[in-house]
Amino acid sequence: MSEKKTTHFGFQEVPVEEKAGRVADVFHSVAAKYDLMNDLMSGGIHRLWKRFTIELSGVRRGHKVLDIAGGTGDLSYKFSKLVGPEGLVVLADINESMLRVGRDRLTDRGVAGNLVVSQADAQFLPFPDNTFDCITIAFGLRNVTDKDLALRSMLRVLKPGGRLLVLEFSKPQSELLTKAYDTYSFKLLPFMGKLVTNDADSYAYLAESIRMHPDQETLKTMMVDAGFANCEFHNMTGGIVALHKGTKP
């Protein structure tokens, strides 16, 4: 009898087929307060990380952009301004609650016409080959069960010459920063989650999922192995966050 395949959900080992559902429960729980918690968790610095992502995207008028795990729509909003009426932005998320919050926020901000929402799994993107000029995934790759499969899926739907940008928590570059970051993540973060969303467990998972995510060099190698060219990464805030970039040959 073959062994059941497992994967990590935070620090737990769970059956592969259970992970997506467990991740979905986390984001159903935090969706309504997600933006508030992002500001609290990062001291607002997540906005600078996202601004740098947009600067490196090379997105311009008429482009098609896919914002995977786009959640509440921060990047999608900016991209909709850049691509103009001739372009298209697809806000994609596997989680219905996050997508609903994102769609409502973007509607409230007057975005219409060049933006659509799509409930989509990063591993099995429901788009034709060679569709997008740019794909972004911000703080979402670590929640994907099979990251290699997702990267290949992203490569498939990018146009030749198109860019993938992966913005994700990563490995701090100094021991002192690592210790401070661990204290913050495992003590303060769940406490803040309990206070703001009445859900300490979901934020404990988010902290654990960051530690289980591949470090900078490993993720770069994974992108190369998936078929991306010109792969590089930029550390931000001492390596707490890294932005990886790759191009479809």
Backbone as CSV, one residue per row, in Angstrom:
resi,resn,N_x,N_y,N_z,CA_x,CA_y,CA_z,C_x,C_y,C_z
1,MET,0.844,-1.199,0.000,0.000,0.000,0.000,0.880,1.250,0.000
2,SER,0.599,2.203,-0.914,1.442,3.394,-1.015,1.161,4.347,0.143
3,GLU,2.241,5.053,0.554,2.089,6.012,1.648,1.325,7.234,1.171
4,LYS,0.556,7.789,2.115,-0.207,8.985,1.795,0.741,10.179,1.693
5,LYS,0.627,10.963,0.629,1.500,12.125,0.464,1.089,13.227,1.432
6,THR,2.098,13.856,2.036,1.816,14.951,2.966,2.556,16.209,2.510
7,THR,2.117,17.333,3.065,2.784,18.606,2.837,2.678,19.403,4.127
8,HIS,3.330,20.543,4.193,3.278,21.311,5.440,2.153,22.341,5.406
9,PHE,1.499,22.457,6.536,0.538,23.536,6.787,1.082,24.246,8.013
10,GLY,1.835,25.343,7.780,2.621,25.893,8.876,3.643,24.850,9.284
11,PHE,3.727,24.568,10.569,4.690,23.573,11.058,4.081,22.169,11.120
12,GLN,2.814,22.030,10.787,2.173,20.707,10.806,2.368,19.993,9.475
13,GLU,2.417,18.655,9.527,2.364,17.856,8.307,0.912,17.411,8.110
14,VAL,0.351,17.704,6.952,-1.043,17.334,6.675,-1.112,16.632,5.321
15,PRO,-2.144,15.802,5.088,-2.310,15.210,3.759,-2.404,16.298,2.689
16,VAL,-1.769,16.056,1.534,-1.727,17.047,0.449,-3.113,17.578,0.113
17,GLU,-4.097,16.662,0.055,-5.432,17.080,-0.377,-6.152,17.947,0.661
18,GLU,-5.606,18.029,1.889,-6.253,18.842,2.942,-5.751,20.283,2.978
19,LYS,-4.545,20.531,2.406,-3.914,21.840,2.625,-4.748,22.983,2.069
20,ALA,-5.219,22.864,0.839,-5.955,23.973,0.208,-7.160,24.380,1.051
21,GLY,-7.876,23.397,1.582,-9.047,23.684,2.411,-8.674,24.391,3.697
22,ARG,-7.562,23.974,4.295,-7.123,24.611,5.544,-6.677,26.052,5.306
23,VAL,-5.946,26.264,4.216,-5.534,27.634,3.865,-6.767,28.496,3.594
24,ALA,-7.748,27.908,2.899,-8.993,28.643,2.606,-9.672,29.089,3.889
25,ASP,-9.710,28.206,4.900,-10.343,28.560,6.179,-9.648,29.749,6.838
26,VAL,-8.305,29.764,6.753,-7.537,30.884,7.323,-7.984,32.192,6.696
27,PHE,-8.057,32.230,5.366,-8.348,33.493,4.691,-9.831,33.852,4.722
28,HIS,-10.718,32.861,4.827,-12.123,33.184,5.092,-12.218,33.931,6.419
29,SER,-11.423,33.476,7.388,-11.477,34.046,8.731,-10.956,35.477,8.779
30,VAL,-9.867,35.766,8.023,-9.211,37.072,8.178,-9.568,38.080,7.096
31,ALA,-10.356,37.674,6.089,-10.581,38.528,4.908,-11.051,39.941,5.253
32,ALA,-12.028,40.048,6.133,-12.643,41.350,6.401,-11.657,42.343,7.019
33,LYS,-10.682,41.831,7.803,-9.719,42.717,8.482,-8.314,42.604,7.886
34,TYR,-8.217,42.007,6.697,-6.906,41.688,6.128,-6.044,42.929,5.921
35,ASP,-6.614,43.993,5.366,-5.835,45.205,5.095,-5.390,45.889,6.381
36,LEU,-6.286,45.930,7.355,-5.937,46.528,8.641,-4.780,45.759,9.281
37,MET,-4.859,44.421,9.242,-3.798,43.610,9.824,-2.487,43.782,9.054
38,ASN,-2.551,43.913,7.736,-1.330,44.138,6.950,-0.626,45.413,7.397
39,ASP,-1.409,46.464,7.608,-0.824,47.727,8.065,-0.217,47.581,9.461
40,LEU,-0.943,46.904,10.350,-0.437,46.707,11.706,0.812,45.835,11.718
41,MET,0.775,44.737,10.939,1.866,43.773,10.929,3.151,44.364,10.365
42,SER,3.038,45.197,9.360,4.238,45.697,8.677,4.537,47.156,9.003
43,GLY,3.705,47.772,9.831,3.890,49.200,10.095,3.668,50.037,8.844
44,GLY,2.866,49.482,7.916,2.576,50.185,6.673,3.627,49.992,5.592
45,ILE,4.732,49.285,5.930,5.840,49.144,4.970,5.428,48.284,3.771
46,HIS,4.383,47.444,3.929,3.959,46.592,2.802,3.595,47.436,1.583
47,ARG,3.193,48.671,1.802,2.860,49.555,0.677,4.118,49.914,-0.134
48,LEU,5.241,50.092,0.556,6.504,50.377,-0.138,6.980,49.142,-0.901
49,TRP,6.836,47.968,-0.293,7.221,46.721,-0.977,6.410,46.570,-2.267
50,LYS,5.130,46.886,-2.193,4.267,46.751,-3.373,4.593,47.811,-4.423
51,ARG,4.944,49.005,-3.969,5.296,50.066,-4.918,6.550,49.674,-5.717
52,PHE,7.511,49.074,-5.035,8.733,48.609,-5.710,8.394,47.511,-6.729
53,THR,7.465,46.646,-6.365,7.012,45.583,-7.279,6.446,46.195,-8.558
54,ILE,5.627,47.216,-8.410,5.020,47.870,-9.573,6.095,48.541,-10.433
55,GLU,7.084,49.163,-9.779,8.170,49.819,-10.528,8.952,48.809,-11.376
56,LEU,9.170,47.598,-10.830,9.942,46.587,-11.557,9.114,45.816,-12.582
57,SER,7.808,46.013,-12.571,6.931,45.218,-13.437,7.051,45.599,-14.912
58,GLY,7.396,46.857,-15.171,7.450,47.335,-16.554,6.090,47.428,-17.217
59,VAL,5.031,47.383,-16.424,3.668,47.412,-16.979,3.372,48.799,-17.548
60,ARG,2.771,48.798,-18.727,2.414,50.068,-19.364,1.074,49.934,-20.093
61,ARG,0.669,51.022,-20.685,-0.637,51.115,-21.342,-0.857,49.958,-22.327
62,GLY,-2.055,49.362,-22.268,-2.413,48.298,-23.193,-1.996,46.902,-22.762
63,HIS,-1.238,46.795,-21.674,-0.773,45.478,-21.211,-1.902,44.672,-20.559
64,LYS,-1.695,43.356,-20.526,-2.568,42.451,-19.772,-1.788,41.952,-18.559
65,VAL,-2.391,42.115,-17.388,-1.719,41.769,-16.131,-2.572,40.791,-15.344
66,LEU,-1.909,39.775,-14.785,-2.580,38.817,-13.903,-2.022,39.000,-12.501
67,ASP,-2.884,39.349,-11.558,-2.509,39.563,-10.159,-3.015,38.355,-9.367
68,ILE,-2.135,37.344,-9.196,-2.513,36.095,-8.518,-2.463,36.291,-7.008
69,ALA,-3.400,35.646,-6.306,-3.522,35.814,-4.853,-3.651,37.302,-4.550
70,GLY,-4.365,37.992,-5.437,-4.462,39.453,-5.375,-5.301,39.958,-4.230
71,GLY,-6.046,39.051,-3.593,-6.762,39.397,-2.368,-7.574,40.664,-2.465
72,THR,-7.198,41.641,-1.660,-8.024,42.842,-1.541,-7.702,43.894,-2.601
73,GLY,-6.809,43.567,-3.549,-6.717,44.378,-4.763,-5.748,45.539,-4.770
74,ASP,-4.793,45.601,-3.831,-3.831,46.713,-3.799,-3.083,46.864,-5.126
75,LEU,-2.479,45.762,-5.586,-1.705,45.816,-6.830,-2.618,46.002,-8.039
76,SER,-3.749,45.306,-8.038,-4.682,45.405,-9.167,-5.130,46.838,-9.401
77,TYR,-5.366,47.559,-8.320,-5.806,48.953,-8.432,-4.755,49.787,-9.173
78,LYS,-3.496,49.644,-8.747,-2.415,50.407,-9.391,-2.258,49.992,-10.854
79,PHE,-2.307,48.686,-11.106,-2.133,48.203,-12.482,-3.260,48.682,-13.395
80,SER,-4.479,48.765,-12.862,-5.607,49.223,-13.686,-5.387,50.652,-14.176
81,LYS,-4.703,51.457,-13.350,-4.368,52.832,-13.760,-3.299,52.831,-14.853
82,LEU,-2.320,51.914,-14.719,-1.198,51.882,-15.663,-1.593,51.359,-17.042
83,VAL,-2.448,50.328,-17.077,-2.757,49.694,-18.377,-3.776,50.492,-19.183
84,GLY,-4.556,51.344,-18.489,-5.526,52.180,-19.190,-6.680,51.384,-19.787
85,PRO,-7.581,52.057,-20.506,-8.778,51.399,-21.036,-8.470,50.327,-22.082
86,GLU,-7.288,50.407,-22.719,-6.943,49.398,-23.737,-6.400,48.116,-23.106
87,GLY,-5.995,48.193,-21.844,-5.391,47.044,-21.165,-6.403,46.255,-20.362
88,LEU,-5.902,45.242,-19.645,-6.761,44.394,-18.820,-5.992,43.928,-17.595
89,VAL,-6.655,43.971,-16.452,-6.101,43.412,-15.219,-7.051,42.316,-14.731
90,VAL,-6.489,41.163,-14.430,-7.277,40.075,-13.847,-6.856,39.921,-12.393
91,LEU,-7.776,40.203,-11.481,-7.557,39.980,-10.057,-7.982,38.542,-9.759
92,ALA,-7.016,37.686,-9.450,-7.299,36.268,-9.228,-6.962,35.880,-7.791
93,ASP,-7.821,35.078,-7.213,-7.557,34.541,-5.880,-8.323,33.236,-5.760
94,ILE,-7.750,32.278,-5.053,-8.428,30.994,-4.873,-9.538,31.118,-3.828
95,ASN,-9.434,32.185,-3.003,-10.335,32.312,-1.862,-11.488,33.268,-2.156
96,GLU,-12.690,32.752,-2.085,-13.886,33.525,-2.446,-14.087,34.743,-1.534
97,SER,-13.802,34.579,-0.240,-13.993,35.695,0.704,-13.048,36.850,0.387
98,MET,-11.777,36.523,0.120,-10.804,37.563,-0.217,-11.183,38.253,-1.520
99,LEU,-11.632,37.453,-2.485,-11.996,37.990,-3.801,-13.182,38.942,-3.685
100,ARG,-14.136,38.584,-2.842,-15.326,39.429,-2.656,-14.926,40.772,-2.042
101,VAL,-14.054,40.725,-1.022,-13.583,41.958,-0.386,-12.826,42.816,-1.407
102,GLY,-11.956,42.160,-2.207,-11.189,42.888,-3.223,-12.069,43.530,-4.273
103,ARG,-13.040,42.769,-4.766,-13.940,43.294,-5.805,-14.728,44.489,-5.270
104,ASP,-15.246,44.388,-4.053,-16.019,45.484,-3.466,-15.158,46.729,-3.265
105,ARG,-13.934,46.517,-2.800,-13.025,47.655,-2.589,-12.713,48.370,-3.898
106,LEU,-12.447,47.593,-4.939,-12.098,48.186,-6.232,-13.292,48.909,-6.852
107,THR,-14.480,48.353,-6.667,-15.695,49.020,-7.150,-15.883,50.351,-6.433
108,ASP,-15.662,50.341,-5.099,-15.775,51.565,-4.300,-14.768,52.628,-4.746
109,ARG,-13.616,52.176,-5.267,-12.578,53.109,-5.703,-12.747,53.512,-7.169
110,GLY,-13.851,53.064,-7.767,-14.181,53.512,-9.116,-13.508,52.752,-10.234
111,VAL,-12.949,51.560,-9.916,-12.307,50.766,-10.963,-13.368,49.963,-11.708
112,ALA,-13.393,50.080,-13.004,-14.354,49.329,-13.821,-13.841,49.285,-15.245
113,GLY,-14.368,48.363,-16.014,-14.042,48.354,-17.440,-12.816,47.544,-17.789
114,ASN,-11.679,47.840,-17.138,-10.456,47.133,-17.525,-9.994,46.139,-16.459
115,LEU,-10.904,45.790,-15.541,-10.530,44.842,-14.491,-11.620,43.788,-14.314
116,VAL,-11.195,42.531,-14.254,-12.114,41.434,-13.987,-11.576,40.611,-12.824
117,VAL,-12.463,39.900,-12.126,-12.030,39.024,-11.039,-12.223,37.573,-11.463
118,SER,-11.343,36.721,-10.959,-11.393,35.313,-11.320,-10.995,34.470,-10.119
119,GLN,-11.877,33.551,-9.720,-11.509,32.618,-8.657,-10.675,31.518,-9.301
120,ALA,-9.369,31.525,-9.005,-8.454,30.646,-9.729,-7.389,30.088,-8.798
121,ASP,-6.987,28.857,-9.086,-5.915,28.169,-8.372,-4.614,28.413,-9.134
122,ALA,-3.602,28.930,-8.450,-2.321,29.253,-9.095,-1.689,28.038,-9.761
123,GLN,-2.016,26.834,-9.282,-1.426,25.618,-9.842,-2.048,25.240,-11.186
124,PHE,-3.289,25.683,-11.393,-4.036,25.310,-12.604,-4.735,26.548,-13.159
125,LEU,-3.959,27.496,-13.657,-4.535,28.769,-14.092,-5.446,28.569,-15.305
126,PRO,-6.684,29.086,-15.242,-7.675,28.820,-16.299,-7.612,29.820,-17.454
127,PHE,-6.396,30.055,-17.962,-6.210,31.026,-19.033,-5.414,30.380,-20.167
128,PRO,-5.603,30.873,-21.403,-4.851,30.317,-22.532,-3.352,30.584,-22.422
129,ASP,-2.568,29.805,-23.141,-1.120,30.030,-23.222,-0.845,31.449,-23.733
130,ASN,0.264,32.024,-23.283,0.775,33.293,-23.845,-0.252,34.433,-23.793
131,THR,-0.888,34.599,-22.638,-1.944,35.611,-22.495,-1.448,36.920,-21.887
132,PHE,-0.567,36.853,-20.885,-0.280,38.033,-20.054,1.120,38.594,-20.279
133,ASP,1.209,39.921,-20.200,2.507,40.608,-20.274,3.233,40.563,-18.933
134,CYS,2.458,40.480,-17.849,3.060,40.477,-16.510,2.162,39.687,-15.560
135,ILE,2.806,38.931,-14.675,2.092,38.233,-13.601,2.746,38.617,-12.284
136,THR,1.910,38.965,-11.298,2.421,39.199,-9.946,1.738,38.234,-8.991
137,ILE,2.490,37.814,-7.976,1.896,37.075,-6.868,2.544,37.610,-5.593
138,ALA,1.767,38.330,-4.805,2.281,38.999,-3.614,1.774,38.295,-2.355
139,PHE,2.688,37.765,-1.593,2.382,37.103,-0.319,1.375,35.964,-0.494
140,GLY,1.492,35.260,-1.614,0.572,34.156,-1.881,1.262,32.842,-2.190
141,LEU,2.489,32.891,-2.709,3.134,31.652,-3.155,3.360,30.686,-1.998
142,ARG,3.628,31.222,-0.801,3.913,30.317,0.318,2.698,29.479,0.715
143,ASN,1.502,29.908,0.317,0.289,29.156,0.654,-0.073,28.100,-0.390
144,VAL,0.649,28.096,-1.509,0.349,27.154,-2.595,0.926,25.781,-2.249
145,THR,0.145,24.731,-2.469,0.579,23.382,-2.103,1.776,22.943,-2.934
146,ASP,1.702,23.050,-4.268,2.787,22.626,-5.150,3.325,23.854,-5.883
147,LYS,4.375,24.428,-5.324,4.917,25.684,-5.863,5.526,25.491,-7.249
148,ASP,6.170,24.344,-7.478,6.772,24.072,-8.794,5.688,24.027,-9.873
149,LEU,4.587,23.371,-9.563,3.465,23.281,-10.498,2.905,24.672,-10.788
150,ALA,2.797,25.493,-9.736,2.271,26.856,-9.903,3.198,27.697,-10.779
151,LEU,4.491,27.588,-10.558,5.442,28.366,-11.367,5.368,27.971,-12.842
152,ARG,5.213,26.692,-13.109,5.089,26.242,-14.510,3.779,26.733,-15.128
153,SER,2.726,26.772,-14.309,1.434,27.271,-14.770,1.528,28.754,-15.130
154,MET,2.249,29.512,-14.297,2.447,30.943,-14.566,3.261,31.149,-15.839
155,LEU,4.315,30.343,-16.009,5.138,30.447,-17.217,4.289,30.209,-18.470
156,ARG,3.413,29.237,-18.408,2.579,28.882,-19.564,1.714,30.047,-20.023
157,VAL,1.101,30.766,-19.074,0.143,31.811,-19.460,0.804,33.168,-19.723
158,LEU,2.102,33.274,-19.433,2.840,34.501,-19.780,3.168,34.515,-21.266
159,LYS,3.175,35.708,-21.850,3.663,35.863,-23.214,5.192,35.747,-23.218
160,PRO,5.792,35.307,-24.315,7.254,35.358,-24.414,7.744,36.781,-24.147
161,GLY,8.740,36.899,-23.277,9.227,38.222,-22.878,8.482,38.798,-21.690
162,GLY,7.394,38.136,-21.274,6.616,38.603,-20.133,7.333,38.362,-18.814
163,ARG,6.956,39.122,-17.796,7.645,39.057,-16.496,6.771,38.437,-15.413
164,LEU,7.414,37.638,-14.562,6.798,37.179,-13.318,7.481,37.890,-12.162
165,LEU,6.679,38.426,-11.242,7.201,39.048,-10.027,6.584,38.352,-8.819
166,VAL,7.442,37.796,-7.966,6.989,37.105,-6.754,7.445,37.928,-5.556
167,LEU,6.493,38.544,-4.878,6.781,39.302,-3.660,6.395,38.417,-2.482
168,GLU,7.374,38.126,-1.622,7.071,37.155,-0.555,8.001,37.380,0.632
169,PHE,7.498,37.008,1.810,8.370,36.994,2.984,9.501,36.006,2.734
170,SER,10.689,36.334,3.270,11.840,35.485,2.992,12.720,35.385,4.224
171,LYS,14.014,35.171,4.022,14.928,34.900,5.140,15.736,36.148,5.478
172,PRO,15.584,36.689,6.704,16.376,37.852,7.108,17.874,37.575,6.971
173,GLN,18.620,38.626,6.634,20.029,38.442,6.302,20.985,38.588,7.481
174,SER,20.481,38.885,8.670,21.359,38.953,9.839,20.749,38.156,10.984
175,GLU,21.635,37.631,11.835,21.190,36.799,12.962,20.365,37.619,13.951
176,LEU,20.810,38.845,14.169,20.100,39.725,15.111,18.676,40.004,14.626
177,LEU,18.550,40.298,13.333,17.230,40.564,12.750,16.363,39.302,12.801
178,THR,16.982,38.142,12.563,16.237,36.876,12.609,15.632,36.658,13.989
179,LYS,16.416,36.909,15.033,15.921,36.710,16.414,14.766,37.662,16.728
180,ALA,14.948,38.932,16.372,13.891,39.919,16.620,12.629,39.561,15.834
181,TYR,12.816,39.119,14.594,11.701,38.759,13.718,10.950,37.539,14.250
182,ASP,11.693,36.568,14.786,11.064,35.372,15.372,10.210,35.742,16.580
183,THR,10.747,36.594,17.441,9.992,37.038,18.623,8.703,37.729,18.188
184,TYR,8.837,38.618,17.217,7.668,39.345,16.693,6.650,38.370,16.106
185,SER,7.118,37.447,15.260,6.217,36.563,14.517,5.456,35.594,15.410
186,PHE,6.164,35.014,16.373,5.555,33.927,17.142,4.916,34.378,18.455
187,LYS,5.232,35.600,18.893,4.620,36.102,20.135,3.619,37.230,19.844
188,LEU,4.118,38.266,19.156,3.293,39.463,18.966,2.216,39.273,17.897
189,LEU,2.575,38.615,16.793,1.644,38.485,15.668,0.352,37.738,16.042
190,PRO,0.436,36.545,16.662,-0.810,35.876,17.067,-1.622,36.711,18.070
191,PHE,-0.919,37.448,18.955,-1.613,38.307,19.916,-2.393,39.405,19.192
192,MET,-1.750,40.037,18.193,-2.430,41.069,17.396,-3.614,40.471,16.638
193,GLY,-3.420,39.263,16.107,-4.498,38.579,15.392,-5.692,38.337,16.287
194,LYS,-5.413,37.944,17.512,-6.478,37.701,18.499,-7.213,39.004,18.809
195,LEU,-6.439,40.074,18.968,-7.001,41.373,19.337,-7.881,41.951,18.225
196,VAL,-7.394,41.890,16.985,-8.056,42.577,15.878,-9.108,41.705,15.199
197,THR,-8.804,40.420,15.007,-9.731,39.553,14.254,-10.328,38.443,15.117
198,ASN,-9.941,38.407,16.403,-10.362,37.334,17.305,-9.939,35.959,16.765
199,ASP,-8.763,35.919,16.138,-8.295,34.684,15.509,-6.773,34.610,15.610
200,ALA,-6.272,34.113,16.746,-4.825,33.976,16.930,-4.272,32.850,16.067
201,ASP,-5.039,31.780,15.900,-4.529,30.586,15.199,-4.166,30.890,13.744
202,SER,-5.016,31.670,13.061,-4.735,31.981,11.652,-3.439,32.755,11.509
203,TYR,-3.173,33.663,12.441,-1.948,34.450,12.352,-0.740,33.653,12.810
204,ALA,-0.940,32.692,13.706,0.147,31.755,14.030,0.505,30.951,12.781
205,TYR,-0.521,30.513,12.020,-0.254,29.790,10.765,0.529,30.665,9.789
206,LEU,0.127,31.936,9.650,0.809,32.823,8.699,2.289,32.956,9.053
207,ALA,2.591,33.071,10.347,3.990,33.163,10.781,4.741,31.875,10.455
208,GLU,4.108,30.740,10.729,4.747,29.447,10.460,4.955,29.238,8.960
209,SER,3.968,29.644,8.165,4.066,29.434,6.712,5.229,30.229,6.118
210,ILE,5.534,31.374,6.719,6.675,32.176,6.263,7.975,31.407,6.493
211,ARG,8.100,30.749,7.652,9.334,30.002,7.964,9.504,28.778,7.059
212,MET,8.395,28.230,6.575,8.465,27.026,5.745,8.665,27.359,4.259
213,HIS,8.614,28.626,3.920,8.759,29.044,2.517,10.228,28.979,2.106
214,PRO,10.525,28.609,0.849,11.921,28.545,0.398,12.642,29.878,0.570
215,ASP,13.939,29.819,0.897,14.708,31.060,1.026,14.983,31.650,-0.366
216,GLN,15.683,32.784,-0.379,15.857,33.558,-1.606,16.495,32.737,-2.734
217,GLU,17.613,32.102,-2.439,18.335,31.356,-3.477,17.545,30.138,-3.943
218,THR,16.861,29.471,-2.990,16.080,28.281,-3.353,14.943,28.643,-4.293
219,LEU,14.236,29.741,-3.994,13.126,30.154,-4.857,13.644,30.568,-6.232
220,LYS,14.777,31.244,-6.271,15.376,31.623,-7.561,15.666,30.365,-8.392
221,THR,16.227,29.339,-7.750,16.525,28.081,-8.445,15.245,27.407,-8.941
222,MET,14.189,27.467,-8.133,12.904,26.887,-8.536,12.358,27.584,-9.784
223,MET,12.527,28.897,-9.851,12.058,29.646,-11.022,12.854,29.264,-12.272
224,VAL,14.166,29.118,-12.100,15.015,28.685,-13.222,14.586,27.291,-13.691
225,ASP,14.374,26.389,-12.728,13.977,25.012,-13.057,12.621,24.957,-13.758
226,ALA,11.751,25.921,-13.430,10.421,25.967,-14.063,10.493,26.485,-15.500
227,GLY,11.638,27.108,-15.859,11.806,27.581,-17.239,11.963,29.077,-17.396
228,PHE,12.021,29.810,-16.274,12.180,31.268,-16.355,13.634,31.643,-16.631
229,ALA,13.818,32.749,-17.332,15.158,33.267,-17.641,15.399,34.571,-16.881
230,ASN,16.661,34.986,-16.828,17.051,36.271,-16.201,16.492,36.395,-14.782
231,CYS,16.560,35.308,-14.012,15.987,35.324,-12.659,16.906,36.065,-11.690
232,GLU,16.300,36.892,-10.860,17.040,37.657,-9.857,16.113,37.974,-8.702
233,PHE,16.712,38.386,-7.584,15.857,38.820,-6.473,16.457,40.048,-5.802
234,HIS,15.575,40.804,-5.180,15.955,42.005,-4.438,15.460,41.852,-3.002
235,ASN,16.385,41.916,-2.047,15.982,41.881,-0.641,15.489,43.255,-0.205
236,MET,14.444,43.240,0.621,13.932,44.487,1.201,13.781,44.299,2.700
237,THR,13.937,45.382,3.442,13.835,45.347,4.908,14.693,44.213,5.464
238,GLY,15.956,44.205,5.034,16.923,43.245,5.571,16.674,41.801,5.183
239,GLY,15.905,41.585,4.119,15.624,40.216,3.686,14.357,39.635,4.293
240,ILE,13.671,40.403,5.136,12.374,39.943,5.663,11.425,39.683,4.498
241,VAL,11.581,40.510,3.464,10.803,40.341,2.232,11.773,40.333,1.058
242,ALA,11.473,39.516,0.049,12.263,39.520,-1.183,11.321,39.590,-2.379
243,LEU,11.773,40.300,-3.406,11.040,40.366,-4.669,11.850,39.606,-5.721
244,HIS,11.293,38.496,-6.205,11.924,37.711,-7.264,11.336,38.091,-8.613
245,LYS,12.217,38.155,-9.614,11.758,38.490,-10.969,12.317,37.489,-11.945
246,GLY,11.484,37.053,-12.885,11.923,36.175,-13.956,11.177,36.505,-15.235
247,THR,11.767,36.118,-16.368,11.187,36.426,-17.681,10.918,35.137,-18.432
248,LYS,9.824,35.113,-19.206,9.575,33.962,-20.073,10.421,34.105,-21.334
249,PRO,11.252,33.103,-21.644,12.106,33.206,-22.832,11.288,33.333,-24.104
